[in-house]
Amino acid sequence: MPYSMDTNVKTPHLPAAEQTPTPQNHPKRHPVISVIIVSYNVKEFLQQCLLSIRSALRNIPAEIFVVDNASDDGSPQLIKEQFPDVKLIQNTRNEGFSRANNRALKQAKGQYLVLINPDTITQEDTFERLLEFMQTHPDAGMVGCKILNPDGSLQLACRRSFPSPWVAFTRLTGLSLLFPKSRLFGRYNLTFLPEDQVAEVEAISGSFMMMRREAFEQVGLLDESFFLYGEDLDWCYRTIQAGWKIYYVPDTQIIHFKGESSKRSRLDSLLIFYQSMARFVKKHFRQRYFFITYYLLIIAIWLRAALSFFQNSFRSIALPLLDLAFMQLSLAAAIFIKFGHLEFWRDYLPVNVVYSSVWLLSLAGWGSYSRWKFSFFRASAAALTGFMINSAFTYFFKQFAFSRAVVLMAGSFNVLFLGGWRLTYKLLHLFRLVPFKGTLGRTLLERKTVVVGNFSRGERILSKLKTRIGKGYDIVGLVSLNPDDVGRSYNGLRVLASTDNLRDIVQRRNIQDVIFSTHRIPYDQILRMISECRSSKVNFKLIPSNLEVIIGKASIDQLSDVPLLDVDYRLSHAGHRIVKRMFDFILSSFVLLGLGLPYWLARYRFRKALRRLELHIGPNGEPIIIHQLPRYRILNLVPYLWWVWKGRLTLVGRELQSSDKLPAAERFLKPGLTGLVQVNREKGLTAQEKERFQLFYLTHYSPLLDLEILIKAILRYLKKA
């Protein structure tokens, strides 16, 4: 039910103080709802959160507080410039969740108080539905709604029980995970209850809590001894102790991009979390349970903390351990090849320790354990660097030179294995055989993506998304709000379906990413579609109205254009051009050796049916003559590869066409059999978009990028064949 802003209209069911709301900017206005957001370095998420809240409060008298915990990402400036009606409280340091919320709670005047995280998206009817529930349930002191993860699944923490000894035992031992539908074992997150069933619960998530003012006046402020976690659980406990009930109301829902404010320091957050759990148990359960039970619960919490720390520490050393295992495999293979047995393994222990340390340090130096964990190129370069250093040890330090042949063979295997297993893992992910969340490859391993919006009204995001080269998006089509758009094309992209059929398109086309244009789609429709597609294992992302970023699970992808003034074209350097020429020469030689003889035999057989093509590959360039066979399409690559071998063409380059006015940057690039423009031709690229693709290639060239483009071109050729 809408809450009228007209002073002559009385809204039923509201308390007397709320029945005659004055216009929003009236100084004597009494807000129905006070929304409080504590923010710390989540500027883009905060902006989207405020936009959704503004839409959800359009018919409800309300006030919004943002308490900024000394963010350094420009969040306060964003509030001042784009949301002047928001009451901004700026802290000079990070005061944590409880104290920051309390600053706003002391000033809030609403009949209902809402705590909400900045990394959430609110549905248009969220506040109206919860207000209606609170009015029809006077015993409700606090309510929470359904909270979804970015993939559409239910965030289990939105309804839960207090960590009593039995509940904590089932959680810590894993029984709650093994038997989630059991009322005996599934009490921690109430997983035995249907997620769409209204239920009285013991606790709800601090990412969204609506509290009645009467209950707040009895319960009081948040306990500031809790810094980041546990304060919501404590608030719920005190609410129930005061005689109020807490309800989970799934009639409406929000999305929560969980953990954005605390992801910068994962181990610190874990420590704070378990300290908070221990503090909660000490505060509320110490006098309630027999002292042995109480101390067993405390011990269990810290044992679980130790296990979590071990798991996180293991994640940080897992890659070095795997690389070390491959190094041992390389050494074992080299010893076996040299001696026919492994009896000398122990004799190589000093060499093993020193050389393995050098390789691990090389991998760390090349970023293989930080930003570029799965980079084939960097791992191979690091292995080659370590190989050169260890080879120097072999020749200059005789105490390490037990057998130079073994060391050289082991080093060669490492160069192959350390980069090879990373590339293999990426390729396995391409066929969805293994999970992967990192950056896969600039072009080869792009994720199949559809864009959802109202395209008949114009969508400026399409031109930006089509040229997001190297960001992992392969835009395969559009999904429109307007059913009449199906079959039409916008900006070279075809509308595959309407939003009513999004789930079918996601499953049938094996879609991995869905991007919503939020300035064209109501938030309730976005959340409904995400909820319907929850079983499809697809990533959902949002583009706010400013079109500057793509918001997804634990990620912000900048969409703003990159200035092109100080761009360094890699192929303008002689060294990169030599590497590219060597790549072309070696690969074309290899293919010509295999296909050359079959081509000439077929050419002799069909000599009267040959088709002669004359290609002009640039301004004032001599024409290239290509003789094509009437059959054997694969053999028709041979004449093109011949010109690649001679250096007139390249395997990966610009389009094979005549041009009297080539952009200055493209003069560094020869015509190619394929290229970024060619493999994306089906997207209907404009001249400006083609230039952006070429610019990306010129500035990001590497042999691995050439290899990715070639593989992608082959896969698309086989798909069409």
Sequence and secondary structure as in RCSB ss.txt:
>XXXX:A:sequence
MPYSMDTNVKTPHLPAAEQTPTPQNHPKRHPVISVIIVSYNVKEFLQQCLLSIRSALRNIPAEIFVVDNASDDGS
PQLIKEQFPDVKLIQNTRNEGFSRANNRALKQAKGQYLVLINPDTITQEDTFERLLEFMQTHPDAGMVGCKILNP
DGSLQLACRRSFPSPWVAFTRLTGLSLLFPKSRLFGRYNLTFLPEDQVAEVEAISGSFMMMRREAFEQVGLLDES
FFLYGEDLDWCYRTIQAGWKIYYVPDTQIIHFKGESSKRSRLDSLLIFYQSMARFVKKHFRQRYFFITYYLLIIA
IWLRAALSFFQNSFRSIALPLLDLAFMQLSLAAAIFIKFGHLEFWRDYLPVNVVYSSVWLLSLAGWGSYSRWKFS
FFRASAAALTGFMINSAFTYFFKQFAFSRAVVLMAGSFNVLFLGGWRLTYKLLHLFRLVPFKGTLGRTLLERKTV
VVGNFSRGERILSKLKTRIGKGYDIVGLVSLNPDDVGRSYNGLRVLASTDNLRDIVQRRNIQDVIFSTHRIPYDQ
ILRMISECRSSKVNFKLIPSNLEVIIGKASIDQLSDVPLLDVDYRLSHAGHRIVKRMFDFILSSFVLLGLGLPYW
LARYRFRKALRRLELHIGPNGEPIIIHQLPRYRILNLVPYLWWVWKGRLTLVGRELQSSDKLPAAERFLKPGLTG
LVQVNREKGLTAQEKERFQLFYLTHYSPLLDLEILIKAILRYLKKA
>XXXX:A:secstr
      TT   TTS GGGSS   TT TT   SEEEEEEESS HHHHHHHHHHHHHHTTTS EEEEEEE S SSSH
HHHHHHH TTSEEEE SS  HHHHHHHHHHTT   SEEEEE TTEEE TTHHHHHHHHHHH TTEEEEEEEEE T
TS B GGGSB    HHHHHHHHTTHHHH TT TTT TTTTTTS TTS EEESB  TTEEEEEHHHHHHH S  TT
 SSSSHHHHHHHHHHHTT EEEEEEEEEEEE TTTTTTT HHHHHHHHHHHHHHHHHHHHTTTS HHHHHHHHHH
HHHHHHHHHHHHHHHHHHHHHHHHHHHHHHHHHHHHHHHSSSTTTGGGHHHHHHHHHHHHHHHHHTTTTTTTTT 
HHHHHHHHHHHHHHHHHHHHH GGG S HHHHHHHHHHHHHHHHHHHHHHHHHHHTTSS   S   SSTT EEEE
EEE GGG  THHHHHHT TTTTEEEEEEEESSGGGTT EETTEEEEEEGGGHHHHHHHTT  EEEEETTTS HHH
HHHHHHHTGGG  EEEEE TT SEEEETTEEEE S    SS   GGGSHHHHHHHHHHHHHHHHHHHHHHHHHHH
HHHHHTGGG EEEEE  STT   EEEEE SS GGGGHHHHHHHHHHTSSEEE B SS  SS  GGGGGS BEEE 
HHHHTGGG   HHHHHHHHHHHHHH  HHHHHHHHHHHHHHHHHH 
